[in-house]
Amino acid sequence: MSKFFTSSIGRKYAMALSALFLMFFLLQHFAINILSVFSPNAFNEASHFMGTFWAIQYVMQPILIFGVMYHFIMGFILEIKNRNARVVKYAKNNGSANSSWMSRNMIYSGLAILGFLVLHFIDFWLPEINTKYIQGDMSGLLADGEGYRYYEELTHKFVNPLRVGAYILAFVFLSLHLMHGFSSAFQSSGVSSMRKEKLQAFGKAYAIIIPLGFILIALFHHFNH
């Protein structure tokens, strides 16, 4: 088993599993954030639960951080290995005719997404850690004690058009990254062609709908702050 996960195929399967885990998290994250468009109170309640429930904070959050780090580090390692393994360079093999632009530039979309995650951590995660574990405020309440602070903090971040533009650009890259990543995950798998087509269709729908949903959330709060 250990030899399988250290082999080239094993690493690709491990990458696919980490990607599926992150896609599940992204879906859950979207489900909570879309509440901010329809019901600020529901968004506040869901955010407070996610930010205080022990299993999420001390079990799922570390697993998520590990999953993100593993996916990006392994992605870069696989990309470097793939590039070094090419005997004939794209320039000599007319790579643009045999592969899509996205397949040849997954590392760049990955870097763009990684940059966005750094921005997202600075915007939301680090202030949350500071409030809860340094200042010792686990209540999640506003300064006046009237309601939770999560909705106000979210909408405040989308006032700046430059930040909104950065979010939109990042989710466009995420859509392209998901589109190719989900499709390539089943190219060499053992599933039947009919099931493979259905899974790829689901992957394409996910790659469009979820990033587009996040873009609409950012635009909604920018124009309604």
Kinemage of the C-alpha trace (Angstrom):
@kinemage 1
@onewidth
@group {chain A} dominant
@subgroup {mainchain}
@vectorlist {calphas} color= white
{ca met a 1} P 0.000 0.000 0.000
{ca ser a 2} L 2.806 2.436 0.887
{ca lys a 3} L 4.504 1.722 -2.462
{ca phe a 4} L 1.261 2.514 -4.270
{ca phe a 5} L 0.981 6.000 -2.760
{ca thr a 6} L 4.635 6.758 -3.487
{ca ser a 7} L 4.264 5.732 -7.131
{ca ser a 8} L 3.286 8.154 -9.877
{ca ile a 9} L -0.228 6.687 -10.173
{ca gly a 10} L -0.598 6.582 -6.395
{ca arg a 11} L 0.318 10.251 -6.066
{ca lys a 12} L -2.250 11.138 -8.724
{ca tyr a 13} L -4.957 9.205 -6.881
{ca ala a 14} L -3.961 10.903 -3.620
{ca met a 15} L -4.168 14.260 -5.391
{ca ala a 16} L -7.637 13.380 -6.676
{ca leu a 17} L -8.798 12.374 -3.180
{ca ser a 18} L -7.482 15.591 -1.644
{ca ala a 19} L -9.192 17.557 -4.431
{ca leu a 20} L -12.532 15.843 -3.718
{ca phe a 21} L -12.154 16.644 -0.025
{ca leu a 22} L -11.467 20.314 -0.816
{ca met a 23} L -14.413 20.407 -3.231
{ca phe a 24} L -16.685 19.144 -0.453
{ca phe a 25} L -15.376 21.871 1.859
{ca leu a 26} L -15.858 24.491 -0.860
{ca leu a 27} L -19.480 23.383 -1.300
{ca gln a 28} L -20.086 23.611 2.442
{ca his a 29} L -18.396 27.037 2.546
{ca phe a 30} L -20.607 28.232 -0.309
{ca ala a 31} L -23.761 26.913 1.386
{ca ile a 32} L -23.019 29.080 4.428
{ca asn a 33} L -21.913 32.173 2.503
{ca ile a 34} L -24.960 32.207 0.237
{ca leu a 35} L -27.066 32.614 3.391
{ca ser a 36} L -25.599 36.117 3.708
{ca val a 37} L -27.494 37.105 0.559
{ca phe a 38} L -30.880 35.845 1.728
{ca ser a 39} L -30.775 35.924 5.538
{ca pro a 40} L -28.104 37.762 7.562
{ca asn a 41} L -29.431 36.176 10.768
{ca ala a 42} L -29.139 32.647 9.345
{ca phe a 43} L -25.611 33.476 8.126
{ca asn a 44} L -24.648 34.759 11.574
{ca glu a 45} L -26.035 31.676 13.311
{ca ala a 46} L -24.314 29.266 10.894
{ca ser a 47} L -21.008 31.157 11.119
{ca his a 48} L -21.129 31.201 14.914
{ca phe a 49} L -21.755 27.454 14.998
{ca met a 50} L -18.875 26.767 12.594
{ca gly a 51} L -16.591 29.043 14.585
{ca thr a 52} L -17.318 27.616 18.025
{ca phe a 53} L -18.231 23.937 17.662
{ca trp a 54} L -15.251 22.008 19.052
{ca ala a 55} L -15.221 19.234 16.420
{ca ile a 56} L -15.015 21.765 13.600
{ca gln a 57} L -12.406 23.942 15.298
{ca tyr a 58} L -10.074 21.270 16.662
{ca val a 59} L -10.625 18.327 14.306
{ca met a 60} L -11.946 19.453 10.918
{ca gln a 61} L -10.014 22.723 10.722
{ca pro a 62} L -6.572 21.107 11.160
{ca ile a 63} L -7.565 18.404 8.640
{ca leu a 64} L -8.634 21.118 6.197
{ca ile a 65} L -5.367 23.029 6.589
{ca phe a 66} L -3.409 19.814 6.052
{ca gly a 67} L -5.546 18.981 2.981
{ca val a 68} L -4.894 22.407 1.449
{ca met a 69} L -1.144 22.206 2.095
{ca tyr a 70} L -0.933 18.637 0.792
{ca his a 71} L -2.879 19.415 -2.386
{ca phe a 72} L -0.762 22.415 -3.313
{ca ile a 73} L 2.605 20.918 -2.376
{ca met a 74} L 1.876 17.629 -4.145
{ca gly a 75} L 0.470 19.524 -7.132
{ca phe a 76} L 3.686 21.486 -7.532
{ca ile a 77} L 5.790 18.329 -7.073
{ca leu a 78} L 3.802 16.458 -9.739
{ca glu a 79} L 4.030 19.425 -12.097
{ca ile a 80} L 7.806 19.626 -11.712
{ca lys a 81} L 8.159 15.855 -12.188
{ca asn a 82} L 5.947 15.951 -15.281
{ca arg a 83} L 7.955 18.777 -16.810
{ca asn a 84} L 11.265 17.089 -16.088
{ca ala a 85} L 9.984 13.807 -17.533
{ca arg a 86} L 9.139 15.276 -20.919
{ca val a 87} L 11.787 14.089 -23.369
{ca val a 88} L 10.470 16.311 -26.150
{ca lys a 89} L 9.584 19.841 -25.211
{ca tyr a 90} L 6.265 21.380 -26.208
{ca ala a 91} L 8.005 23.600 -28.684
{ca lys a 92} L 9.141 20.554 -30.625
{ca asn a 93} L 6.007 18.530 -30.059
{ca asn a 94} L 3.439 21.202 -30.842
{ca gly a 95} L 1.962 20.791 -27.352
{ca ser a 96} L -0.655 23.472 -27.923
{ca ala a 97} L -2.237 21.269 -30.583
{ca asn a 98} L -2.412 18.225 -28.301
{ca ser a 99} L -3.498 19.772 -25.014
{ca ser a 100} L -5.572 22.677 -23.762
{ca trp a 101} L -4.100 25.917 -22.439
{ca met a 102} L -5.406 25.050 -18.987
{ca ser a 103} L -3.758 21.620 -18.923
{ca arg a 104} L -0.378 23.234 -19.711
{ca asn a 105} L -0.785 25.968 -17.098
{ca met a 106} L -2.387 24.292 -14.087
{ca ile a 107} L 0.569 25.388 -11.970
{ca tyr a 108} L -0.190 29.059 -12.696
{ca ser a 109} L -3.877 28.778 -11.877
{ca gly a 110} L -2.802 26.939 -8.717
{ca leu a 111} L -0.478 29.802 -7.782
{ca ala a 112} L -3.282 32.316 -8.390
{ca ile a 113} L -5.607 30.321 -6.123
{ca leu a 114} L -2.870 30.016 -3.490
{ca gly a 115} L -2.422 33.795 -3.584
{ca phe a 116} L -6.157 34.211 -3.103
{ca leu a 117} L -6.109 31.838 -0.114
{ca val a 118} L -3.402 33.968 1.498
{ca leu a 119} L -5.593 37.047 0.978
{ca his a 120} L -8.636 35.185 2.299
{ca phe a 121} L -6.733 34.058 5.402
{ca ile a 122} L -5.589 37.644 6.019
{ca asp a 123} L -9.135 38.949 5.545
{ca phe a 124} L -11.030 36.424 7.645
{ca trp a 125} L -9.109 33.584 9.301
{ca leu a 126} L -6.305 35.518 11.022
{ca pro a 127} L -8.656 38.200 12.461
{ca glu a 128} L -10.914 35.387 13.705
{ca ile a 129} L -7.982 33.621 15.386
{ca asn a 130} L -6.894 36.944 16.923
{ca thr a 131} L -10.389 37.699 18.260
{ca lys a 132} L -11.035 34.246 19.713
{ca tyr a 133} L -7.663 33.054 20.989
{ca ile a 134} L -5.616 36.220 21.620
{ca gln a 135} L -8.304 38.647 22.729
{ca gly a 136} L -10.248 35.786 24.287
{ca asp a 137} L -13.620 36.762 22.833
{ca met a 138} L -15.484 33.564 21.948
{ca ser a 139} L -18.936 35.169 21.996
{ca gly a 140} L -18.982 36.261 18.352
{ca leu a 141} L -21.009 39.322 19.359
{ca leu a 142} L -20.739 42.873 18.059
{ca ala a 143} L -19.128 45.498 20.299
{ca asp a 144} L -22.558 46.718 21.444
{ca gly a 145} L -23.662 43.158 22.159
{ca glu a 146} L -26.553 43.414 19.727
{ca gly a 147} L -26.250 40.401 17.447
{ca tyr a 148} L -23.313 38.508 15.981
{ca arg a 149} L -20.482 40.269 14.115
{ca tyr a 150} L -19.990 37.854 11.192
{ca tyr a 151} L -22.335 39.476 8.661
{ca glu a 152} L -20.965 42.949 9.349
{ca glu a 153} L -17.383 41.728 8.938
{ca leu a 154} L -18.232 39.958 5.683
{ca thr a 155} L -19.961 42.930 4.063
{ca his a 156} L -17.210 45.311 5.198
{ca lys a 157} L -14.608 43.316 3.247
{ca phe a 158} L -16.461 43.815 -0.043
{ca val a 159} L -16.604 47.607 0.080
{ca asn a 160} L -13.212 47.979 -1.622
{ca pro a 161} L -13.597 47.388 -5.404
{ca leu a 162} L -9.965 46.232 -5.692
{ca arg a 163} L -10.583 43.434 -3.206
{ca val a 164} L -13.785 42.472 -5.031
{ca gly a 165} L -11.861 42.412 -8.321
{ca ala a 166} L -9.196 40.175 -6.755
{ca tyr a 167} L -11.892 37.787 -5.514
{ca ile a 168} L -13.571 37.651 -8.917
{ca leu a 169} L -10.282 36.986 -10.722
{ca ala a 170} L -9.387 34.260 -8.218
{ca phe a 171} L -12.708 32.492 -8.707
{ca val a 172} L -12.327 32.638 -12.480
{ca phe a 173} L -8.985 30.858 -12.071
{ca leu a 174} L -10.612 28.430 -9.644
{ca ser a 175} L -13.291 27.620 -12.213
{ca leu a 176} L -10.686 26.901 -14.900
{ca his a 177} L -8.609 24.865 -12.439
{ca leu a 178} L -11.605 22.776 -11.384
{ca met a 179} L -12.770 22.342 -14.960
{ca his a 180} L -9.541 20.716 -16.066
{ca gly a 181} L -8.701 19.015 -12.774
{ca phe a 182} L -11.996 17.190 -12.462
{ca ser a 183} L -11.899 16.090 -16.093
{ca ser a 184} L -8.323 14.818 -15.980
{ca ala a 185} L -8.982 12.879 -12.764
{ca phe a 186} L -11.081 10.374 -14.724
{ca gln a 187} L -9.029 10.121 -17.906
{ca ser a 188} L -7.066 7.087 -16.728
{ca ser a 189} L -9.541 5.748 -14.161
{ca gly a 190} L -11.249 2.383 -14.418
{ca val a 191} L -14.846 3.626 -14.442
{ca ser a 192} L -17.063 2.886 -17.426
{ca ser a 193} L -17.267 5.435 -20.228
{ca met a 194} L -20.922 6.207 -19.463
{ca arg a 195} L -20.231 6.825 -15.776
{ca lys a 196} L -17.113 8.792 -16.680
{ca glu a 197} L -19.176 11.101 -18.909
{ca lys a 198} L -21.690 11.682 -16.110
{ca leu a 199} L -18.959 12.427 -13.584
{ca gln a 200} L -17.251 14.826 -15.977
{ca ala a 201} L -20.562 16.559 -16.660
{ca phe a 202} L -21.071 16.937 -12.901
{ca gly a 203} L -17.514 18.259 -12.566
{ca lys a 204} L -18.052 20.883 -15.258
{ca ala a 205} L -21.320 21.996 -13.665
{ca tyr a 206} L -19.628 22.246 -10.267
{ca ala a 207} L -16.653 24.134 -11.762
{ca ile a 208} L -19.013 26.763 -13.188
{ca ile a 209} L -21.808 27.049 -10.620
{ca ile a 210} L -19.823 27.202 -7.360
{ca pro a 211} L -17.187 29.809 -8.407
{ca leu a 212} L -19.922 31.839 -10.133
{ca gly a 213} L -21.953 31.699 -6.923
{ca phe a 214} L -19.042 33.108 -4.915
{ca ile a 215} L -18.585 35.877 -7.495
{ca leu a 216} L -22.270 36.813 -7.229
{ca ile a 217} L -22.005 36.908 -3.420
{ca ala a 218} L -19.052 39.326 -3.618
{ca leu a 219} L -20.832 41.547 -6.157
{ca phe a 220} L -24.076 41.499 -4.177
{ca his a 221} L -22.402 42.776 -1.014
{ca his a 222} L -20.272 45.285 -2.922
{ca phe a 223} L -23.277 46.952 -4.524
{ca asn a 224} L -25.504 46.686 -1.428
{ca his a 225} L -23.165 47.787 1.333
